[in-house]
Amino acid sequence: MDSMNAILNFLLLLLPLCLVNGAESETFCSAINGESFRYTVRSRRNETSHRIVSVDLQKDSAPQRKNHSTNGDVVLDVAHTYLQCSGKERITLSSVASTMELQSSASREGYELFPGLGFYKLHTKAVDWETARSICVREGGHLIVINSDVEADVVKKFFSRKPKFTGTKYNDFVFVGVHDYLKEGQYMAVTGEPLDKTGYSRWKSGQPDGGSKQNYVVADMDGLLFDTSQLNKHAFICEQ
């Protein structure tokens, strides 16, 4: 509901554009030079569960609406067209909304909703970090990026159920979406943020300790972070 309110507030800012040069109800209007603009308004939940509203402006002589399928988006296409009616110029807005707040049941398969945070899935079959990252992306999400103590509780919750991991000797860790393979010691989240900007960077005492041989990150049953090698295979958590 908060996302739709944000979009409605944006449209209220656009509404005065419809009243340029009067609000006559002419029955015949022609496009001026065939020129039009299209605003695409997207509302999404970011990694810290805040709503972000973004606006794209595209100039197109014959705009066609595209299907946007970004996860968690509420998309509103607004056509902004210059018209000439009875010798007067005016601007009209028309819009089509696509609500994608809930994904299909297929893409949510195996995911559990944690209210106020999002959907999470524990994969118990261990793989290397890059494979884990790819699997999460194919499922429409990403490796979990812990943004708060509350979100760390998601990891603890999964471990509290005593899951059985396969393909690994490490039963107390899960991969998370953090690495420093681009620059040693500079830990980045898969969402593009430095670790110290994500809101959560609770390392186990003495960690990280692997240097250039350990460029990936796992969390233990207490939600604490460890660095680990690409050679190691672990269970992992995806989030949407």
VEXDREN-2710 file (C-alpha; in Angstrom, 1 decimal):
% VEXDREN-2710
k/r/px/py/pz
1/MET/0.0/0.0/0.0
2/ASP/2.8/2.4/0.8
3/SER/4.3/1.9/-2.7
4/MET/1.0/2.7/-4.4
5/ASN/0.6/5.8/-2.2
6/ALA/4.1/7.0/-3.3
7/ILE/3.0/6.6/-7.0
8/LEU/-0.2/8.5/-6.4
9/ASN/1.7/11.3/-4.7
10/PHE/4.0/11.5/-7.8
11/LEU/1.0/11.7/-10.1
12/LEU/-0.5/14.5/-8.1
13/LEU/2.7/16.4/-8.9
14/LEU/2.2/15.7/-12.6
15/LEU/-1.5/16.6/-12.6
16/PRO/-0.9/20.3/-13.2
17/LEU/0.7/19.4/-16.5
18/CYS/-2.7/18.3/-17.8
19/LEU/-4.1/21.8/-17.2
20/VAL/-1.6/23.7/-19.4
21/ASN/-3.5/26.2/-21.6
22/GLY/-6.8/25.3/-20.1
23/ALA/-8.9/22.2/-19.6
24/GLU/-11.3/22.5/-22.5
25/SER/-13.1/19.3/-23.5
26/GLU/-12.3/19.5/-27.3
27/THR/-13.5/16.5/-29.2
28/PHE/-10.6/16.7/-31.7
29/CYS/-7.0/16.9/-30.8
30/SER/-3.9/16.2/-32.9
31/ALA/-0.4/15.4/-31.7
32/ILE/2.1/18.2/-32.3
33/ASN/4.9/16.9/-34.6
34/GLY/4.0/13.4/-33.4
35/GLU/6.2/14.1/-30.3
36/SER/5.6/12.4/-27.0
37/PHE/7.3/11.4/-23.8
38/ARG/6.8/8.4/-21.6
39/TYR/7.4/8.4/-17.8
40/THR/8.0/5.0/-16.2
41/VAL/7.5/5.1/-12.5
42/ARG/8.9/2.2/-10.5
43/SER/8.4/1.5/-6.8
44/ARG/10.5/-1.2/-5.2
45/ARG/11.6/-2.4/-1.8
46/ASN/15.3/-2.0/-1.4
47/GLU/17.6/-4.3/0.7
48/THR/16.8/-2.4/3.9
49/SER/13.0/-2.8/3.3
50/HIS/12.5/0.9/2.4
51/ARG/10.5/1.9/-0.6
52/ILE/12.4/3.6/-3.5
53/VAL/10.5/5.4/-6.2
54/SER/12.3/6.0/-9.4
55/VAL/11.2/7.8/-12.6
56/ASP/12.5/7.2/-16.2
57/LEU/11.8/9.7/-18.9
58/GLN/11.9/8.5/-22.5
59/LYS/11.3/10.5/-25.6
60/ASP/9.7/8.4/-28.3
61/SER/7.7/9.4/-31.4
62/ALA/5.6/6.3/-31.1
63/PRO/6.1/4.9/-27.6
64/GLN/5.0/1.3/-26.9
65/ARG/4.4/0.0/-23.4
66/LYS/6.9/-2.7/-22.4
67/ASN/6.3/-5.4/-19.9
68/HIS/8.6/-4.8/-16.9
69/SER/9.3/-7.8/-14.7
70/THR/11.7/-6.4/-12.1
71/ASN/11.1/-8.3/-8.9
72/GLY/9.0/-6.5/-6.3
73/ASP/8.2/-3.6/-8.6
74/VAL/5.0/-1.6/-9.0
75/VAL/5.3/-0.1/-12.5
76/LEU/3.3/2.8/-13.8
77/ASP/3.8/3.9/-17.4
78/VAL/2.7/7.5/-18.0
79/ALA/2.4/8.7/-21.6
80/HIS/3.0/12.5/-21.7
81/THR/1.8/13.8/-25.0
82/TYR/1.7/17.3/-26.5
83/LEU/-1.6/17.9/-28.3
84/GLN/-3.2/20.7/-30.3
85/CYS/-6.9/21.2/-29.7
86/SER/-8.9/23.9/-31.5
87/GLY/-5.8/26.0/-32.0
88/LYS/-4.6/25.6/-28.4
89/GLU/-1.7/23.5/-27.2
90/ARG/-2.2/21.2/-24.2
91/ILE/-0.5/18.3/-22.5
92/THR/-2.3/15.0/-21.7
93/LEU/-1.3/12.2/-19.5
94/SER/-2.4/8.6/-19.8
95/SER/-1.2/5.7/-17.7
96/VAL/-1.2/2.0/-17.4
97/ALA/-0.3/0.3/-14.1
98/SER/1.4/-3.1/-13.6
99/THR/1.5/-4.4/-10.1
100/MET/4.2/-7.0/-9.6
101/GLU/4.4/-6.9/-5.9
102/LEU/3.7/-10.6/-5.7
103/GLN/5.6/-12.9/-8.0
104/SER/4.1/-16.0/-9.5
105/SER/3.8/-19.0/-7.3
106/ALA/6.4/-20.8/-9.4
107/SER/9.1/-18.1/-8.7
108/ARG/8.1/-18.2/-5.0
109/GLU/8.4/-21.9/-4.7
110/GLY/10.3/-22.9/-1.6
111/TYR/10.5/-19.3/-0.4
112/GLU/9.2/-18.2/3.0
113/LEU/7.8/-14.8/3.8
114/PHE/9.4/-13.0/6.8
115/PRO/7.1/-10.0/7.4
116/GLY/8.7/-6.7/7.0
117/LEU/11.8/-8.2/5.3
118/GLY/10.9/-10.3/2.3
119/PHE/11.0/-13.8/1.0
120/TYR/13.9/-16.2/1.8
121/LYS/14.8/-19.7/0.8
122/LEU/17.4/-22.0/2.3
123/HIS/19.2/-24.2/-0.2
124/THR/20.5/-27.2/1.7
125/LYS/22.5/-28.7/-1.2
126/ALA/26.0/-27.2/-1.0
127/VAL/27.7/-25.5/-3.9
128/ASP/30.5/-23.0/-4.4
129/TRP/29.8/-19.3/-4.0
130/GLU/29.5/-18.4/-7.7
131/THR/27.1/-21.2/-8.3
132/ALA/25.0/-20.2/-5.3
133/ARG/24.9/-16.6/-6.6
134/SER/23.8/-17.8/-10.0
135/ILE/21.0/-20.0/-8.6
136/CYS/19.6/-17.1/-6.6
137/VAL/19.6/-14.8/-9.7
138/ARG/17.8/-17.5/-11.7
139/GLU/15.2/-17.6/-9.0
140/GLY/14.6/-13.8/-9.3
141/GLY/16.6/-12.8/-6.2
142/HIS/20.1/-12.7/-4.9
143/LEU/22.2/-14.3/-2.2
144/ILE/21.1/-12.9/1.2
145/VAL/22.6/-9.6/2.2
146/ILE/22.1/-9.1/5.9
147/ASN/21.1/-5.5/6.5
148/SER/20.2/-5.6/10.2
149/ASP/20.1/-7.6/13.4
150/VAL/16.5/-8.4/12.5
151/GLU/17.5/-9.8/9.1
152/ALA/20.3/-11.8/10.8
153/ASP/17.5/-13.5/12.7
154/VAL/16.4/-15.0/9.4
155/VAL/19.7/-16.9/9.3
156/LYS/19.3/-18.0/12.9
157/LYS/15.7/-19.1/12.3
158/PHE/16.8/-21.4/9.5
159/PHE/19.5/-22.9/11.6
160/SER/17.1/-23.4/14.5
161/ARG/15.2/-25.9/12.4
162/LYS/18.3/-28.1/12.3
163/PRO/18.5/-28.5/8.5
164/LYS/20.5/-31.3/6.9
165/PHE/23.0/-30.0/4.4
166/THR/24.4/-32.2/1.7
167/GLY/27.6/-32.0/-0.3
168/THR/29.6/-30.3/2.4
169/LYS/31.4/-31.0/5.7
170/TYR/30.5/-27.5/6.9
171/ASN/27.1/-27.8/8.5
172/ASP/27.3/-24.6/10.5
173/PHE/27.6/-22.1/7.7
174/VAL/25.7/-20.7/4.8
175/PHE/26.9/-18.5/2.0
176/VAL/25.8/-14.9/2.0
177/GLY/26.0/-12.3/-0.8
178/VAL/29.3/-10.7/0.3
179/HIS/32.8/-11.0/-1.3
180/ASP/36.1/-9.2/-1.7
181/TYR/37.4/-10.9/-4.8
182/LEU/37.5/-7.5/-6.7
183/LYS/39.9/-5.9/-4.2
184/GLU/41.4/-7.6/-1.3
185/GLY/40.0/-6.4/2.0
186/GLN/37.2/-4.4/0.3
187/TYR/34.1/-6.4/1.1
188/MET/31.2/-5.7/-1.2
189/ALA/27.6/-6.9/-1.2
190/VAL/26.1/-8.5/-4.4
191/THR/23.7/-5.5/-4.4
192/GLY/26.7/-3.2/-5.1
193/GLU/27.1/-1.7/-1.7
194/PRO/30.3/-1.8/0.4
195/LEU/29.7/-4.0/3.4
196/ASP/30.0/-1.2/5.9
197/LYS/27.1/0.6/4.1
198/THR/24.7/-2.4/4.3
199/GLY/23.8/-1.8/7.9
200/TYR/25.3/-5.1/9.2
201/SER/29.0/-6.2/9.4
202/ARG/29.2/-8.4/12.4
203/TRP/32.2/-10.5/12.0
204/LYS/33.1/-13.4/14.2
205/SER/36.0/-12.5/16.5
206/GLY/39.3/-12.8/14.6
207/GLN/37.5/-12.7/11.2
208/PRO/38.2/-12.1/8.3
209/ASP/41.5/-14.0/8.5
210/GLY/42.0/-15.7/5.1
211/GLY/43.6/-13.0/3.1
212/SER/43.6/-13.3/-0.7
213/LYS/42.9/-17.0/-0.4
214/GLN/39.4/-16.5/1.1
215/ASN/37.4/-14.0/-0.9
216/TYR/33.8/-15.1/-0.1
217/VAL/31.7/-14.8/3.0
218/VAL/29.5/-17.2/5.0
219/ALA/27.3/-16.7/8.1
220/ASP/27.2/-19.1/11.0
221/MET/24.2/-20.1/13.1
222/ASP/24.5/-16.9/15.1
223/GLY/24.5/-14.7/12.1
224/LEU/28.2/-13.9/12.4
225/LEU/30.4/-13.5/9.3
226/PHE/33.4/-15.5/8.3
227/ASP/35.5/-15.4/5.1
228/THR/36.0/-18.6/3.2
229/SER/37.6/-20.0/0.1
230/GLN/35.9/-20.4/-3.3
231/LEU/37.0/-24.0/-3.1
232/ASN/34.6/-24.6/-0.2
233/LYS/31.0/-25.6/-0.8
234/HIS/28.3/-24.4/1.5
235/ALA/24.5/-24.3/1.8
236/PHE/23.1/-20.9/1.0
237/ILE/20.2/-18.5/1.5
238/CYS/18.5/-16.6/-1.4
239/GLU/16.3/-13.6/-0.8
240/GLN/13.7/-11.9/-3.0
END
